[in-house]
Amino acid sequence: MKNIILILFAFCLLISCNKDDDGQCVKYTETSFVDVNAPTTIVGAINENIIIEVEVAVVDSCSEFSKFIESVSSNKITIGVQVKNNTCIDIACTASTETRTVDYTFTAQTTGNYILKFKSSETEFITVNITIE
């Protein structure tokens, strides 16, 4: 009996979604940072969580933060951001440029100078320098 209920529940979930033409209910897109709320230079310690508040651009009211995309080259970290848009929800999404505020956490394992480059466009970055002592 439990198996039948689970199968019916799963079936209801599958058919309840209004899929787009490509069959996807959730779309992920890379976007940019609007603002980084941190001083340009930060001093920290090994294994200390340094939390930097960032504002992420989204395309409509139904979009939300998904994840950070990091590219590491020595002590230089280029950070992009991905947002998620659920196109199967049953509310009207307003198409407007909005932002979401999220926290980016940086933790260094070794001492040194680190450069965080938050992508604000295809060719521009918001830079934060971190010195770990």
N, CA, C and O atoms as CSV, one atom per row, in Angstrom:
chain,resi,resn,atom,element,x,y,z
A,1,MET,N,N,0.814,-1.198,0.000
A,1,MET,CA,C,0.000,0.000,0.000
A,1,MET,C,C,0.864,1.271,0.000
A,1,MET,O,O,0.566,2.234,-0.707
A,2,LYS,N,N,1.944,1.259,0.808
A,2,LYS,CA,C,2.831,2.420,0.859
A,2,LYS,C,C,3.469,2.674,-0.492
A,2,LYS,O,O,3.626,3.825,-0.900
A,3,ASN,N,N,3.838,1.610,-1.191
A,3,ASN,CA,C,4.461,1.775,-2.498
A,3,ASN,C,C,3.508,2.415,-3.496
A,3,ASN,O,O,3.919,3.248,-4.303
A,4,ILE,N,N,2.251,2.033,-3.446
A,4,ILE,CA,C,1.261,2.607,-4.362
A,4,ILE,C,C,1.083,4.092,-4.088
A,4,ILE,O,O,0.987,4.890,-5.021
A,5,ILE,N,N,1.039,4.465,-2.822
A,5,ILE,CA,C,0.904,5.882,-2.460
A,5,ILE,C,C,2.120,6.666,-2.927
A,5,ILE,O,O,1.974,7.764,-3.462
A,6,LEU,N,N,3.318,6.122,-2.735
A,6,LEU,CA,C,4.531,6.797,-3.194
A,6,LEU,C,C,4.550,6.952,-4.708
A,6,LEU,O,O,4.943,8.002,-5.218
A,7,ILE,N,N,4.133,5.926,-5.425
A,7,ILE,CA,C,4.097,5.998,-6.889
A,7,ILE,C,C,3.083,7.042,-7.340
A,7,ILE,O,O,3.367,7.814,-8.256
A,8,LEU,N,N,1.910,7.083,-6.717
A,8,LEU,CA,C,0.908,8.094,-7.064
A,8,LEU,C,C,1.405,9.501,-6.762
A,8,LEU,O,O,1.183,10.422,-7.548
A,9,PHE,N,N,2.076,9.671,-5.628
A,9,PHE,CA,C,2.622,10.979,-5.272
A,9,PHE,C,C,3.662,11.427,-6.294
A,9,PHE,O,O,3.635,12.573,-6.743
A,10,ALA,N,N,4.569,10.541,-6.660
A,10,ALA,CA,C,5.594,10.874,-7.657
A,10,ALA,C,C,4.969,11.208,-8.999
A,10,ALA,O,O,5.404,12.142,-9.671
A,11,PHE,N,N,3.955,10.457,-9.395
A,11,PHE,CA,C,3.266,10.718,-10.659
A,11,PHE,C,C,2.603,12.095,-10.639
A,11,PHE,O,O,2.674,12.833,-11.622
A,12,CYS,N,N,1.962,12.441,-9.525
A,12,CYS,CA,C,1.322,13.762,-9.405
A,12,CYS,C,C,2.350,14.885,-9.521
A,12,CYS,O,O,2.082,15.906,-10.155
A,13,LEU,N,N,3.511,14.706,-8.919
A,13,LEU,CA,C,4.565,15.713,-9.024
A,13,LEU,C,C,5.022,15.884,-10.467
A,13,LEU,O,O,5.254,17.004,-10.922
A,14,LEU,N,N,5.148,14.792,-11.171
A,14,LEU,CA,C,5.616,14.857,-12.559
A,14,LEU,C,C,4.626,15.556,-13.477
A,14,LEU,O,O,5.036,16.321,-14.349
A,15,ILE,N,N,3.341,15.311,-13.302
A,15,ILE,CA,C,2.367,15.897,-14.225
A,15,ILE,C,C,1.893,17.276,-13.790
A,15,ILE,O,O,1.215,17.956,-14.560
A,16,SER,N,N,2.230,17.709,-12.575
A,16,SER,CA,C,1.756,19.008,-12.102
A,16,SER,C,C,2.567,20.177,-12.638
A,16,SER,O,O,2.160,21.330,-12.488
A,17,CYS,N,N,3.696,19.902,-13.254
A,17,CYS,CA,C,4.569,20.965,-13.735
A,17,CYS,C,C,4.191,21.367,-15.147
A,17,CYS,O,O,4.052,20.513,-16.023
A,18,ASN,N,N,4.022,22.680,-15.379
A,18,ASN,CA,C,3.780,23.192,-16.727
A,18,ASN,C,C,5.119,23.447,-17.379
A,18,ASN,O,O,5.723,24.497,-17.162
A,19,LYS,N,N,5.587,22.521,-18.162
A,19,LYS,CA,C,6.926,22.623,-18.730
A,19,LYS,C,C,6.958,23.578,-19.906
A,19,LYS,O,O,5.982,23.718,-20.642
A,20,ASP,N,N,8.113,24.241,-20.071
A,20,ASP,CA,C,8.345,25.097,-21.226
A,20,ASP,C,C,8.545,24.230,-22.460
A,20,ASP,O,O,8.503,23.002,-22.385
A,21,ASP,N,N,8.763,24.880,-23.593
A,21,ASP,CA,C,8.961,24.175,-24.849
A,21,ASP,C,C,10.131,23.205,-24.800
A,21,ASP,O,O,10.093,22.158,-25.445
A,22,ASP,N,N,11.172,23.541,-24.042
A,22,ASP,CA,C,12.335,22.653,-23.977
A,22,ASP,C,C,12.179,21.587,-22.898
A,22,ASP,O,O,13.101,20.802,-22.676
A,23,GLY,N,N,11.030,21.542,-22.223
A,23,GLY,CA,C,10.766,20.502,-21.241
A,23,GLY,C,C,11.368,20.749,-19.882
A,23,GLY,O,O,11.331,19.854,-19.037
A,24,GLN,N,N,11.919,21.915,-19.628
A,24,GLN,CA,C,12.572,22.199,-18.358
A,24,GLN,C,C,11.725,23.133,-17.505
A,24,GLN,O,O,11.223,24.147,-17.990
A,25,CYS,N,N,11.572,22.787,-16.248
A,25,CYS,CA,C,10.844,23.650,-15.315
A,25,CYS,C,C,11.772,24.631,-14.615
A,25,CYS,O,O,11.361,25.733,-14.251
A,26,VAL,N,N,13.001,24.235,-14.430
A,26,VAL,CA,C,13.969,25.078,-13.738
A,26,VAL,C,C,15.065,25.442,-14.731
A,26,VAL,O,O,15.631,24.582,-15.407
A,27,LYS,N,N,15.348,26.740,-14.800
A,27,LYS,CA,C,16.409,27.209,-15.688
A,27,LYS,C,C,17.488,27.882,-14.850
A,27,LYS,O,O,17.193,28.641,-13.927
A,28,TYR,N,N,18.739,27.591,-15.187
A,28,TYR,CA,C,19.884,28.189,-14.516
A,28,TYR,C,C,20.590,29.110,-15.501
A,28,TYR,O,O,20.850,28.731,-16.643
A,29,THR,N,N,20.894,30.316,-15.053
A,29,THR,CA,C,21.615,31.252,-15.905
A,29,THR,C,C,22.713,31.924,-15.090
A,29,THR,O,O,22.585,32.122,-13.881
A,30,GLU,N,N,23.789,32.268,-15.781
A,30,GLU,CA,C,24.868,32.998,-15.123
A,30,GLU,C,C,24.537,34.475,-15.202
A,30,GLU,O,O,24.095,34.970,-16.239
A,31,THR,N,N,24.751,35.167,-14.115
A,31,THR,CA,C,24.446,36.594,-14.052
A,31,THR,C,C,25.652,37.325,-13.467
A,31,THR,O,O,26.754,36.777,-13.428
A,32,SER,N,N,25.447,38.547,-13.016
A,32,SER,CA,C,26.574,39.337,-12.516
A,32,SER,C,C,26.285,39.886,-11.120
A,32,SER,O,O,25.157,39.853,-10.628
A,33,PHE,N,N,27.351,40.390,-10.509
A,33,PHE,CA,C,27.234,41.041,-9.209
A,33,PHE,C,C,26.932,42.516,-9.433
A,33,PHE,O,O,27.544,43.157,-10.288
A,34,VAL,N,N,26.000,43.047,-8.672
A,34,VAL,CA,C,25.650,44.460,-8.746
A,34,VAL,C,C,26.492,45.255,-7.756
A,34,VAL,O,O,26.910,46.378,-8.038
A,35,ASP,N,N,26.735,44.657,-6.590
A,35,ASP,CA,C,27.484,45.350,-5.553
A,35,ASP,C,C,28.149,44.328,-4.637
A,35,ASP,O,O,27.641,43.223,-4.445
A,36,VAL,N,N,29.280,44.711,-4.084
A,36,VAL,CA,C,29.994,43.908,-3.091
A,36,VAL,C,C,30.169,44.803,-1.881
A,36,VAL,O,O,30.882,45.805,-1.935
A,37,ASN,N,N,29.509,44.432,-0.780
A,37,ASN,CA,C,29.533,45.260,0.422
A,37,ASN,C,C,30.693,44.842,1.326
A,37,ASN,O,O,30.515,44.122,2.309
A,38,ALA,N,N,31.893,45.320,0.958
A,38,ALA,CA,C,33.105,45.017,1.728
A,38,ALA,C,C,34.122,46.101,1.446
A,38,ALA,O,O,34.088,46.731,0.388
A,39,PRO,N,N,35.026,46.323,2.383
A,39,PRO,CA,C,36.124,47.250,2.080
A,39,PRO,C,C,36.998,46.646,0.985
A,39,PRO,O,O,36.979,45.432,0.778
A,40,THR,N,N,37.754,47.472,0.290
A,40,THR,CA,C,38.602,46.957,-0.788
A,40,THR,C,C,39.753,46.107,-0.253
A,40,THR,O,O,40.318,45.299,-0.990
A,41,THR,N,N,40.109,46.282,1.031
A,41,THR,CA,C,41.162,45.478,1.644
A,41,THR,C,C,40.671,44.946,2.987
A,41,THR,O,O,40.142,45.692,3.810
A,42,ILE,N,N,40.857,43.635,3.194
A,42,ILE,CA,C,40.436,42.972,4.429
A,42,ILE,C,C,41.638,42.205,4.979
A,42,ILE,O,O,42.408,41.628,4.212
A,43,VAL,N,N,41.802,42.196,6.299
A,43,VAL,CA,C,42.849,41.411,6.951
A,43,VAL,C,C,42.164,40.315,7.756
A,43,VAL,O,O,41.217,40.579,8.497
A,44,GLY,N,N,42.650,39.074,7.606
A,44,GLY,CA,C,42.058,37.950,8.311
A,44,GLY,C,C,43.114,36.952,8.743
A,44,GLY,O,O,44.312,37.190,8.585
A,45,ALA,N,N,42.661,35.828,9.291
A,45,ALA,CA,C,43.561,34.783,9.787
A,45,ALA,C,C,43.254,33.460,9.083
A,45,ALA,O,O,42.189,33.294,8.489
A,46,ILE,N,N,44.193,32.531,9.158
A,46,ILE,CA,C,44.007,31.206,8.569
A,46,ILE,C,C,42.769,30.545,9.182
A,46,ILE,O,O,42.544,30.630,10.389
A,47,ASN,N,N,41.972,29.887,8.338
A,47,ASN,CA,C,40.747,29.167,8.717
A,47,ASN,C,C,39.653,30.053,9.304
A,47,ASN,O,O,38.690,29.544,9.878
A,48,GLU,N,N,39.786,31.346,9.171
A,48,GLU,CA,C,38.749,32.281,9.615
A,48,GLU,C,C,37.765,32.495,8.458
A,48,GLU,O,O,38.178,32.772,7.332
A,49,ASN,N,N,36.484,32.366,8.735
A,49,ASN,CA,C,35.471,32.647,7.713
A,49,ASN,C,C,35.324,34.156,7.554
A,49,ASN,O,O,34.970,34.861,8.500
A,50,ILE,N,N,35.598,34.635,6.360
A,50,ILE,CA,C,35.397,36.047,6.043
A,50,ILE,C,C,34.136,36.118,5.197
A,50,ILE,O,O,34.093,35.601,4.081
A,51,ILE,N,N,33.123,36.754,5.732
A,51,ILE,CA,C,31.823,36.801,5.058
A,51,ILE,C,C,31.673,38.148,4.362
A,51,ILE,O,O,31.807,39.206,4.978
A,52,ILE,N,N,31.392,38.085,3.067
A,52,ILE,CA,C,31.233,39.282,2.248
A,52,ILE,C,C,29.818,39.285,1.689
A,52,ILE,O,O,29.416,38.353,0.992
A,53,GLU,N,N,29.074,40.321,1.993
A,53,GLU,CA,C,27.710,40.448,1.493
A,53,GLU,C,C,27.749,40.960,0.058
A,53,GLU,O,O,28.384,41.975,-0.229
A,54,VAL,N,N,27.067,40.255,-0.840
A,54,VAL,CA,C,27.051,40.633,-2.251
A,54,VAL,C,C,25.610,40.756,-2.738
A,54,VAL,O,O,24.701,40.106,-2.222
A,55,GLU,N,N,25.429,41.608,-3.744
A,55,GLU,CA,C,24.122,41.741,-4.386
A,55,GLU,C,C,24.218,41.160,-5.789
A,55,GLU,O,O,25.114,41.502,-6.560
A,56,VAL,N,N,23.281,40.280,-6.101
A,56,VAL,CA,C,23.272,39.541,-7.358
A,56,VAL,C,C,22.106,40.022,-8.213
A,56,VAL,O,O,20.995,40.198,-7.711
A,57,ALA,N,N,22.357,40.234,-9.502
A,57,ALA,CA,C,21.300,40.652,-10.431
A,57,ALA,C,C,20.445,39.450,-10.819
A,57,ALA,O,O,20.969,38.375,-11.110
A,58,VAL,N,N,19.133,39.636,-10.820
A,58,VAL,CA,C,18.196,38.618,-11.316
A,58,VAL,C,C,17.254,39.279,-12.313
A,58,VAL,O,O,17.065,40.495,-12.286
A,59,VAL,N,N,16.663,38.475,-13.193
A,59,VAL,CA,C,15.864,39.036,-14.281
A,59,VAL,C,C,14.390,39.224,-13.946
A,59,VAL,O,O,13.703,39.990,-14.622
A,60,ASP,N,N,13.893,38.548,-12.926
A,60,ASP,CA,C,12.491,38.718,-12.553
A,60,ASP,C,C,12.273,38.352,-11.091
A,60,ASP,O,O,13.194,37.915,-10.401
A,61,SER,N,N,11.046,38.537,-10.635
A,61,SER,CA,C,10.748,38.329,-9.221
A,61,SER,C,C,10.757,36.862,-8.803
A,61,SER,O,O,10.758,36.574,-7.606
A,62,CYS,N,N,10.764,35.935,-9.742
A,62,CYS,CA,C,10.779,34.502,-9.419
A,62,CYS,C,C,12.189,33.915,-9.365
A,62,CYS,O,O,12.362,32.754,-8.995
A,63,SER,N,N,13.181,34.698,-9.727
A,63,SER,CA,C,14.561,34.204,-9.725
A,63,SER,C,C,15.145,34.223,-8.322
A,63,SER,O,O,14.786,35.057,-7.492
A,64,GLU,N,N,16.054,33.284,-8.075
A,64,GLU,CA,C,16.727,33.229,-6.784
A,64,GLU,C,C,18.168,32.779,-6.972
A,64,GLU,O,O,18.517,32.194,-7.997
A,65,PHE,N,N,18.996,33.057,-5.978
A,65,PHE,CA,C,20.403,32.663,-5.996
A,65,PHE,C,C,20.508,31.147,-6.050
A,65,PHE,O,O,19.756,30.441,-5.378
A,66,SER,N,N,21.454,30.644,-6.860
A,66,SER,CA,C,21.700,29.205,-6.936
A,66,SER,C,C,23.064,28.861,-6.340
A,66,SER,O,O,23.144,28.134,-5.349
A,67,LYS,N,N,24.155,29.390,-6.951
A,67,LYS,CA,C,25.493,29.073,-6.432
A,67,LYS,C,C,26.528,30.043,-6.986
A,67,LYS,O,O,26.295,30.747,-7.969
A,68,PHE,N,N,27.684,30.053,-6.314
A,68,PHE,CA,C,28.835,30.802,-6.795
A,68,PHE,C,C,29.643,29.897,-7.714
A,68,PHE,O,O,29.720,28.687,-7.497
A,69,ILE,N,N,30.244,30.489,-8.738
A,69,ILE,CA,C,31.106,29.761,-9.665
A,69,ILE,C,C,32.506,30.347,-9.508
A,69,ILE,O,O,32.743,31.502,-9.860
A,70,GLU,N,N,33.429,29.549,-8.978
A,70,GLU,CA,C,34.775,30.040,-8.685
A,70,GLU,C,C,35.801,29.461,-9.652
A,70,GLU,O,O,35.762,28.284,-10.013
A,71,SER,N,N,36.713,30.331,-10.055
A,71,SER,CA,C,37.853,29.931,-10.866
A,71,SER,C,C,39.099,30.396,-10.113
A,71,SER,O,O,39.307,31.594,-9.919
A,72,VAL,N,N,39.931,29.430,-9.689
A,72,VAL,CA,C,41.080,29.742,-8.847
A,72,VAL,C,C,42.368,29.631,-9.657
A,72,VAL,O,O,42.612,28.630,-10.331
A,73,SER,N,N,43.183,30.675,-9.576
A,73,SER,CA,C,44.504,30.679,-10.188
A,73,SER,C,C,45.466,31.269,-9.168
A,73,SER,O,O,45.525,32.485,-8.988
A,74,SER,N,N,46.222,30.395,-8.500
A,74,SER,CA,C,47.121,30.792,-7.435
A,74,SER,C,C,46.308,31.465,-6.328
A,74,SER,O,O,45.403,30.843,-5.773
A,75,ASN,N,N,46.609,32.716,-5.999
A,75,ASN,CA,C,45.857,33.426,-4.961
A,75,ASN,C,C,44.830,34.390,-5.543
A,75,ASN,O,O,44.339,35.275,-4.843
A,76,LYS,N,N,44.506,34.219,-6.818
A,76,LYS,CA,C,43.490,35.042,-7.465
A,76,LYS,C,C,42.253,34.173,-7.706
A,76,LYS,O,O,42.331,33.123,-8.344
A,77,ILE,N,N,41.110,34.633,-7.183
A,77,ILE,CA,C,39.865,33.883,-7.323
A,77,ILE,C,C,38.857,34.749,-8.076
A,77,ILE,O,O,38.463,35.817,-7.607
A,78,THR,N,N,38.449,34.272,-9.244
A,78,THR,CA,C,37.425,34.958,-10.020
A,78,THR,C,C,36.100,34.292,-9.678
A,78,THR,O,O,35.974,33.069,-9.741
A,79,ILE,N,N,35.109,35.111,-9.313
A,79,ILE,CA,C,33.845,34.585,-8.814
A,79,ILE,C,C,32.704,35.047,-9.704
A,79,ILE,O,O,32.491,36.243,-9.903
A,80,GLY,N,N,31.986,34.086,-10.228
A,80,GLY,CA,C,30.762,34.349,-10.974
A,80,GLY,C,C,29.591,33.869,-10.143
A,80,GLY,O,O,29.774,33.339,-9.047
A,81,VAL,N,N,28.394,34.054,-10.660
A,81,VAL,CA,C,27.216,33.652,-9.896
A,81,VAL,C,C,26.163,33.082,-10.838
A,81,VAL,O,O,26.001,33.541,-11.968
A,82,GLN,N,N,25.458,32.082,-10.350
A,82,GLN,CA,C,24.389,31.440,-11.105
A,82,GLN,C,C,23.074,31.642,-10.354
A,82,GLN,O,O,23.023,31.510,-9.131
A,83,VAL,N,N,22.010,31.961,-11.095
A,83,VAL,CA,C,20.687,32.095,-10.492
A,83,VAL,C,C,19.765,31.026,-11.053
A,83,VAL,O,O,19.998,30.488,-12.135
A,84,LYS,N,N,18.722,30.730,-10.303
A,84,LYS,CA,C,17.750,29.708,-10.667
A,84,LYS,C,C,16.394,30.372,-10.859
A,84,LYS,O,O,15.984,31.212,-10.058
A,85,ASN,N,N,15.703,29.987,-11.928
A,85,ASN,CA,C,14.362,30.484,-12.167
A,85,ASN,C,C,13.444,29.292,-12.354
A,85,ASN,O,O,13.634,28.489,-13.267
A,86,ASN,N,N,12.447,29.180,-11.484
A,86,ASN,CA,C,11.473,28.101,-11.572
A,86,ASN,C,C,10.330,28.578,-12.451
A,86,ASN,O,O,9.521,29.403,-12.028
A,87,THR,N,N,10.260,28.067,-13.670
A,87,THR,CA,C,9.231,28.497,-14.621
A,87,THR,C,C,7.937,27.728,-14.463
A,87,THR,O,O,6.992,27.969,-15.214
A,88,CYS,N,N,7.862,26.809,-13.510
A,88,CYS,CA,C,6.654,26.004,-13.330
A,88,CYS,C,C,5.789,26.472,-12.161
A,88,CYS,O,O,4.759,25.861,-11.878
A,89,ILE,N,N,6.179,27.515,-11.496
A,89,ILE,CA,C,5.355,27.971,-10.379
A,89,ILE,C,C,4.134,28.717,-10.912
A,89,ILE,O,O,4.176,29.304,-11.993
A,90,ASP,N,N,3.067,28.687,-10.155
A,90,ASP,CA,C,1.798,29.222,-10.620
A,90,ASP,C,C,1.537,30.655,-10.177
A,90,ASP,O,O,0.394,31.017,-9.900
A,91,ILE,N,N,2.570,31.465,-10.108
A,91,ILE,CA,C,2.355,32.874,-9.809
A,91,ILE,C,C,2.958,33.696,-10.934
A,91,ILE,O,O,3.851,33.240,-11.647
A,92,ALA,N,N,2.470,34.881,-11.076
A,92,ALA,CA,C,2.993,35.752,-12.131
A,92,ALA,C,C,4.309,36.364,-11.670
A,92,ALA,O,O,4.393,36.944,-10.587
A,93,CYS,N,N,5.315,36.231,-12.489
A,93,CYS,CA,C,6.624,36.807,-12.191
A,93,CYS,C,C,6.712,38.153,-12.886
A,93,CYS,O,O,6.425,38.263,-14.078
A,94,THR,N,N,7.104,39.166,-12.147
A,94,THR,CA,C,7.264,40.476,-12.763
A,94,THR,C,C,8.622,40.547,-13.424
A,94,THR,O,O,9.643,40.264,-12.796
A,95,ALA,N,N,8.636,40.924,-14.687
A,95,ALA,CA,C,9.882,41.020,-15.439
A,95,ALA,C,C,10.518,42.373,-15.167
A,95,ALA,O,O,10.163,43.375,-15.788
A,96,SER,N,N,11.443,42.392,-14.249
A,96,SER,CA,C,12.151,43.620,-13.911
A,96,SER,C,C,13.526,43.253,-13.378
A,96,SER,O,O,13.740,42.153,-12.869
A,97,THR,N,N,14.431,44.172,-13.501
A,97,THR,CA,C,15.764,43.928,-12.967
A,97,THR,C,C,15.713,44.112,-11.461
A,97,THR,O,O,15.390,45.190,-10.962
A,98,GLU,N,N,16.035,43.048,-10.748
A,98,GLU,CA,C,16.025,43.068,-9.292
A,98,GLU,C,C,17.354,42.530,-8.793
A,98,GLU,O,O,18.185,42.074,-9.578
A,99,THR,N,N,17.547,42.585,-7.490
A,99,THR,CA,C,18.756,42.019,-6.891
A,99,THR,C,C,18.373,41.115,-5.728
A,99,THR,O,O,17.301,41.248,-5.136
A,100,ARG,N,N,19.266,40.204,-5.421
A,100,ARG,CA,C,19.153,39.358,-4.235
A,100,ARG,C,C,20.448,39.533,-3.458
A,100,ARG,O,O,21.529,39.550,-4.046
A,101,THR,N,N,20.345,39.661,-2.149
A,101,THR,CA,C,21.517,39.800,-1.290
A,101,THR,C,C,21.847,38.434,-0.698
A,101,THR,O,O,20.995,37.788,-0.087
A,102,VAL,N,N,23.099,38.000,-0.887
A,102,VAL,CA,C,23.569,36.728,-0.348
A,102,VAL,C,C,24.962,36.930,0.244
A,102,VAL,O,O,25.622,37.935,-0.020
A,103,ASP,N,N,25.394,35.969,1.039
A,103,ASP,CA,C,26.720,36.030,1.648
A,103,ASP,C,C,27.682,35.109,0.917
A,103,ASP,O,O,27.375,33.945,0.658
A,104,TYR,N,N,28.851,35.647,0.589
A,104,TYR,CA,C,29.947,34.857,0.038
A,104,TYR,C,C,30.934,34.641,1.177
A,104,TYR,O,O,31.325,35.595,1.850
A,105,THR,N,N,31.341,33.385,1.400
A,105,THR,CA,C,32.271,33.080,2.482
A,105,THR,C,C,33.619,32.679,1.901
A,105,THR,O,O,33.716,31.774,1.072
A,106,PHE,N,N,34.657,33.376,2.359
A,106,PHE,CA,C,36.033,33.068,1.955
A,106,PHE,C,C,36.779,32.558,3.174
A,106,PHE,O,O,36.741,33.172,4.241
A,107,THR,N,N,37.466,31.415,3.007
A,107,THR,CA,C,38.276,30.841,4.076
A,107,THR,C,C,39.607,30.415,3.475
A,107,THR,O,O,39.639,29.585,2.566
A,108,ALA,N,N,40.700,30.972,3.970
A,108,ALA,CA,C,42.031,30.642,3.460
A,108,ALA,C,C,42.689,29.599,4.350
A,108,ALA,O,O,42.542,29.611,5.572
A,109,GLN,N,N,43.419,28.697,3.702
A,109,GLN,CA,C,44.146,27.653,4.426
A,109,GLN,C,C,45.599,28.038,4.692
A,109,GLN,O,O,46.267,27.425,5.524
A,110,THR,N,N,46.089,29.067,3.973
A,110,THR,CA,C,47.480,29.499,4.140
A,110,THR,C,C,47.552,31.023,4.205
A,110,THR,O,O,46.632,31.721,3.779
A,111,THR,N,N,48.659,31.524,4.745
A,111,THR,CA,C,48.861,32.970,4.792
A,111,THR,C,C,49.157,33.490,3.397
A,111,THR,O,O,49.545,32.731,2.509
A,112,GLY,N,N,48.970,34.790,3.209
A,112,GLY,CA,C,49.284,35.401,1.925
A,112,GLY,C,C,48.258,36.441,1.535
A,112,GLY,O,O,47.313,36.725,2.271
A,113,ASN,N,N,48.469,37.003,0.358
A,113,ASN,CA,C,47.552,37.996,-0.189
A,113,ASN,C,C,46.658,37.321,-1.228
A,113,ASN,O,O,47.144,36.613,-2.110
A,114,TYR,N,N,45.365,37.544,-1.117
A,114,TYR,CA,C,44.382,36.960,-2.022
A,114,TYR,C,C,43.622,38.083,-2.725
A,114,TYR,O,O,43.329,39.121,-2.132
A,115,ILE,N,N,43.316,37.858,-3.978
A,115,ILE,CA,C,42.528,38.818,-4.747
A,115,ILE,C,C,41.235,38.135,-5.157
A,115,ILE,O,O,41.252,37.132,-5.872
A,116,LEU,N,N,40.112,38.684,-4.701
A,116,LEU,CA,C,38.798,38.184,-5.090
A,116,LEU,C,C,38.251,39.117,-6.161
A,116,LEU,O,O,38.150,40.326,-5.953
A,117,LYS,N,N,37.901,38.548,-7.305
A,117,LYS,CA,C,37.377,39.338,-8.419
A,117,LYS,C,C,35.941,38.900,-8.700
A,117,LYS,O,O,35.706,37.851,-9.299
A,118,PHE,N,N,34.982,39.722,-8.257
A,118,PHE,CA,C,33.566,39.433,-8.449
A,118,PHE,C,C,33.135,39.979,-9.810
A,118,PHE,O,O,33.281,41.173,-10.073
A,119,LYS,N,N,32.616,39.126,-10.662
A,119,LYS,CA,C,32.256,39.478,-12.032
A,119,LYS,C,C,31.042,40.415,-12.057
A,119,LYS,O,O,29.940,40.021,-11.676
A,120,SER,N,N,31.256,41.664,-12.511
A,120,SER,CA,C,30.145,42.617,-12.613
A,120,SER,C,C,29.655,42.775,-14.054
A,120,SER,O,O,28.592,43.348,-14.292
A,121,SER,N,N,30.429,42.267,-15.010
A,121,SER,CA,C,30.028,42.187,-16.417
A,121,SER,C,C,30.977,41.185,-17.071
A,121,SER,O,O,31.796,40.572,-16.387
A,122,GLU,N,N,30.874,41.017,-18.368
A,122,GLU,CA,C,31.761,40.074,-19.059
A,122,GLU,C,C,33.229,40.468,-18.945
A,122,GLU,O,O,34.109,39.606,-18.954
A,123,THR,N,N,33.495,41.767,-18.837
A,123,THR,CA,C,34.888,42.231,-18.832
A,123,THR,C,C,35.271,43.038,-17.592
A,123,THR,O,O,36.428,43.438,-17.462
A,124,GLU,N,N,34.335,43.285,-16.682
A,124,GLU,CA,C,34.618,44.109,-15.508
A,124,GLU,C,C,34.399,43.325,-14.222
A,124,GLU,O,O,33.594,42.395,-14.164
A,125,PHE,N,N,35.146,43.732,-13.185
A,125,PHE,CA,C,35.111,43.030,-11.911
A,125,PHE,C,C,35.094,44.021,-10.755
A,125,PHE,O,O,35.584,45.144,-10.875
A,126,ILE,N,N,34.526,43.592,-9.637
A,126,ILE,CA,C,34.627,44.315,-8.371
A,126,ILE,C,C,35.672,43.554,-7.567
A,126,ILE,O,O,35.492,42.372,-7.273
A,127,THR,N,N,36.762,44.223,-7.212
A,127,THR,CA,C,37.910,43.543,-6.608
A,127,THR,C,C,37.974,43.791,-5.097
A,127,THR,O,O,37.779,44.911,-4.624
A,128,VAL,N,N,38.252,42.722,-4.361
A,128,VAL,CA,C,38.489,42.805,-2.923
A,128,VAL,C,C,39.814,42.110,-2.641
A,128,VAL,O,O,40.022,40.967,-3.048
A,129,ASN,N,N,40.708,42.804,-1.943
A,129,ASN,CA,C,42.008,42.256,-1.562
A,129,ASN,C,C,41.937,41.768,-0.124
A,129,ASN,O,O,41.458,42.478,0.760
A,130,ILE,N,N,42.422,40.537,0.107
A,130,ILE,CA,C,42.408,39.963,1.455
A,130,ILE,C,C,43.828,39.558,1.809
A,130,ILE,O,O,44.502,38.867,1.044
A,131,THR,N,N,44.274,39.999,2.986
A,131,THR,CA,C,45.575,39.599,3.503
A,131,THR,C,C,45.333,38.637,4.671
A,131,THR,O,O,44.654,38.981,5.638
A,132,ILE,N,N,45.890,37.445,4.570
A,132,ILE,CA,C,45.757,36.456,5.624
A,132,ILE,C,C,47.089,36.378,6.345
A,132,ILE,O,O,48.120,36.085,5.741
A,133,GLU,N,N,47.059,36.645,7.645
A,133,GLU,CA,C,48.293,36.676,8.458
A,133,GLU,C,C,48.391,35.449,9.339
A,133,GLU,O,O,49.356,35.302,10.089
